[in-house]
Amino acid sequence: MYGKKRPRFTLAAFLCVALTALAGCNTTAGIGRDVTAAGGAITGEANQAKTY
């Protein structure tokens, strides 16, 4: 039904998302720092929400 245009569009969309993510973090180390910061924020919020 879609022919060959559907897989090409899917690949192009995936590449755009991947390049945007890589440009935002710049390096693998940058991704690690981002994940660590997010984990720290979640931990802080969880500690504040404790009721015991």
C-alpha angles and dihedrals in degrees: 000000000000097000118199096327095080097060091044092051091048091050092047092049091049092050092050091052093045093049092048091052092048093047091051096052097029096200142020088257088055090054089052091052091048092051091046092051091049091049091050091051092050091048091050093051091047091052091051092050095054113118099192 
